[in-house]
């Protein structure tokens, strides 16, 4: 350790990491960091996003090439901050204070497992919802029709058919005349879906027409015509 401290004090630079001991017998960066867990250190990261961070070295993972620093609460915060940095991104590493022999081992605050599970469930449900809104084996036009109708009415896929409000089924090729009423549904639902579908198809037609390249106007020939 004395050789490591002397090397840091004279240069303040970190040599490229070696597995354990380099050719000259100097301890590798990963080994030095692992031995400093619990100590207060200051690190500076490489450019272009260079920054300096001070804190207690919480954990080191040579396998993942990561280290974790924890900073104590400040007058404006009530909780500690944790910084996870790639070891390969360090430019300098300075030991500021050794860990106190009587200091307790650093520990993470308890996790709110129900809140984390709720976030996970929410994310999974959102992904399932997004996936369910994508038609399987349908054309781009069919998907656009589905997306447009779903902005106004509850819509889902049933195979290649579009089901609207659980009352009307729109079959390919998804024209107003391709709508049929589900058993027991009110006829007003069919009329409404047909109207919405007709409007959205016209919008798609206008959009497609607007994307077509303009046809250049005929340019009249200059000068007198020959032969009369």
C-alpha positions in Angstrom: 0.0 0.0 0.0 2.9 2.3 0.7 4.1 2.0 -2.8 0.6 2.8 -4.1 0.2 5.9 -1.9 3.6 7.2 -2.9 2.8 6.7 -6.6 -0.5 8.6 -6.2 1.1 11.4 -4.3 3.8 12.0 -6.9 1.7 11.7 -10.0 -2.0 11.6 -9.1 -2.5 9.5 -12.3 -3.9 6.0 -12.6 -1.9 3.6 -14.7 -3.9 1.1 -16.9 -5.4 -1.6 -14.8 -3.7 -5.0 -14.6 -5.2 -8.3 -13.5 -3.3 -8.4 -10.1 0.3 -7.3 -10.2 1.9 -5.6 -13.1 5.4 -6.4 -14.4 6.9 -4.0 -11.9 5.0 -5.5 -9.0 2.6 -2.5 -8.6 -0.8 -3.4 -7.3 -3.6 -3.1 -9.9 -6.2 -0.3 -9.7 -9.0 -2.9 -9.0 -7.0 -4.4 -6.1 -6.2 -1.0 -4.6 -9.8 0.1 -4.8 -11.1 -3.2 -3.3 -8.7 -2.7 -0.4 -10.0 0.9 0.1 -13.7 0.0 0.7 -15.0 2.1 3.5 -12.4 4.8 2.9 -13.1 8.4 1.9 -11.7 9.0 -1.6 -11.8 11.5 -4.4 -12.0 10.4 -8.1 -11.9 12.4 -11.3 -13.3 10.9 -14.5 -11.9 11.1 -18.0 -12.8 13.8 -20.6 -15.0 14.8 -22.3 -17.5 14.6 -19.4 -14.8 15.0 -16.7 -16.1 15.5 -13.2 -14.8 15.2 -9.6 -16.6 13.2 -7.0 -15.8 12.8 -3.3 -17.4 10.1 -1.1 -17.0 6.9 0.8 -16.1 3.9 -1.4 -19.1 1.6 -1.0 -18.4 -1.3 -3.3 -16.0 -2.4 -6.1 -16.7 -5.0 -8.8 -13.8 -5.8 -11.0 -15.9 -8.3 -12.9 -18.4 -5.6 -13.9 -15.7 -2.9 -14.1 -17.8 -0.7 -11.7 -17.3 1.1 -8.4 -19.9 2.7 -6.1 -19.4 5.9 -4.1 -21.8 7.2 -1.4 -22.0 10.8 -0.4 -23.4 11.9 3.0 -26.6 13.9 3.2 -26.2 17.6 2.7 -28.2 20.5 4.4 -30.5 20.4 1.4 -31.0 16.6 1.2 -32.1 14.0 3.7 -30.7 10.9 2.0 -27.3 9.7 0.8 -26.4 9.8 -2.9 -24.9 6.8 -4.7 -22.7 7.2 -7.7 -21.9 4.1 -9.9 -18.9 4.7 -12.2 -16.9 2.5 -14.6 -13.5 1.9 -13.2 -12.0 2.4 -16.7 -13.5 5.9 -16.8 -11.3 7.1 -13.8 -8.4 9.5 -14.5 -7.3 10.1 -10.9 -8.0 8.3 -7.6 -6.9 10.0 -4.3 -7.3 8.4 -0.8 -8.5 11.2 1.6 -9.1 9.2 4.8 -8.8 5.6 5.9 -11.9 3.9 7.3 -12.2 4.1 11.0 -11.7 0.7 12.7 -14.8 1.3 14.8 -17.0 2.5 11.9 -19.8 0.2 10.9 -19.7 -1.4 7.5 -21.5 0.6 4.9 -25.0 -0.6 4.2 -27.8 0.3 1.8 -31.1 1.6 3.0 -34.0 -0.9 3.0 -35.8 -1.2 -0.3 -39.5 -0.6 -0.7 -40.2 -4.0 -2.2 -44.0 -3.4 -2.8 -43.3 -0.1 -4.6 -40.6 -1.7 -6.8 -42.9 -4.6 -7.6 -45.7 -2.1 -8.5 -43.4 -0.2 -10.8 -42.3 -3.5 -12.4 -45.9 -4.7 -12.9 -46.9 -1.3 -14.3 -44.1 -1.4 -16.9 -45.0 -5.0 -17.9 -48.6 -4.1 -18.3 -47.7 -1.1 -20.4 -45.6 -3.3 -22.7 -48.3 -5.8 -23.0 -50.8 -3.1 -23.8 -48.5 -1.7 -26.5 -48.0 -5.2 -28.0 -51.7 -5.9 -28.0 -52.3 -2.8 -30.1 -50.1 -4.1 -32.9 -51.9 -6.2 -35.5 -50.3 -9.5 -36.5 -50.0 -10.1 -40.2 -52.0 -7.0 -41.2 -51.1 -4.2 -43.7 -49.7 -0.8 -42.7 -53.0 0.7 -43.8 -54.9 -1.6 -41.4 -52.7 -0.6 -38.5 -53.1 3.1 -39.3 -56.9 2.6 -39.4 -56.7 0.8 -36.0 -54.6 3.5 -34.5 -56.8 6.3 -35.7 -60.1 4.7 -34.5 -58.6 3.9 -31.1 -58.1 7.6 -30.5 -61.8 8.0 -30.4 -63.3 4.6 -29.4 -62.1 1.5 -27.4 -60.5 -0.7 -30.0 -58.7 -4.1 -30.0 -57.5 -6.7 -32.4 -59.2 -10.1 -32.8 -57.0 -12.0 -35.2 -57.0 -9.7 -38.3 -60.4 -8.1 -37.4 -60.7 -4.8 -35.6 -63.2 -4.9 -32.7 -64.6 -1.5 -31.7 -66.3 -1.0 -28.4 -67.0 -4.7 -28.2 -69.9 -4.0 -30.5 -68.7 -3.7 -34.0 -66.3 -5.9 -36.0 -64.4 -4.4 -39.0 -63.1 -7.1 -41.4 -60.5 -6.6 -44.1 -60.2 -4.6 -46.2 -61.6 -2.3 -43.4 -64.2 -0.3 -45.3 -67.5 1.0 -43.9 -69.3 -1.8 -45.7 -67.0 -4.4 -44.0 -68.5 -3.5 -40.6 -70.8 -5.9 -38.9 -72.7 -5.6 -35.6 -72.0 -8.0 -32.8 -74.9 -9.9 -31.4 -76.9 -7.9 -28.9 -75.2 -4.6 -29.7 -77.2 -1.4 -30.6 -77.5 -0.4 -34.2 -76.4 3.1 -33.3 -73.0 1.7 -32.5 -72.7 0.3 -36.1 -73.7 3.7 -37.6 -71.2 5.5 -35.4 -68.3 3.2 -36.2 -69.1 3.4 -39.9 -69.0 7.2 -39.8 -65.7 7.3 -37.9 -64.2 4.7 -40.2 -65.3 6.7 -43.3 -63.8 9.9 -41.9 -60.5 8.3 -41.0 -60.2 6.5 -44.4 -60.7 9.8 -46.2 -58.0 11.4 -44.0 -55.7 8.6 -44.9 -56.5 9.1 -48.6 -55.8 12.9 -48.3 -52.5 12.1 -46.5 -51.5 9.7 -49.2 -52.4 12.2 -51.9 -50.4 14.9 -50.2 -47.3 12.7 -50.2 -47.4 12.0 -53.9 -44.8 14.0 -55.9 -46.3 16.9 -57.9 -46.7 16.4 -61.6 -44.7 19.1 -63.4 -46.8 21.3 -65.7 -46.2 21.0 -69.4 -43.7 23.5 -70.7 -44.7 25.2 -74.0 -42.2 25.0 -76.7 -40.7 28.4 -77.6 -40.4 29.7 -81.2 -42.6 29.2 -84.2 -43.8 25.7 -85.1 -42.4 24.2 -88.3 -44.8 23.2 -91.0 -47.5 25.8 -90.5 
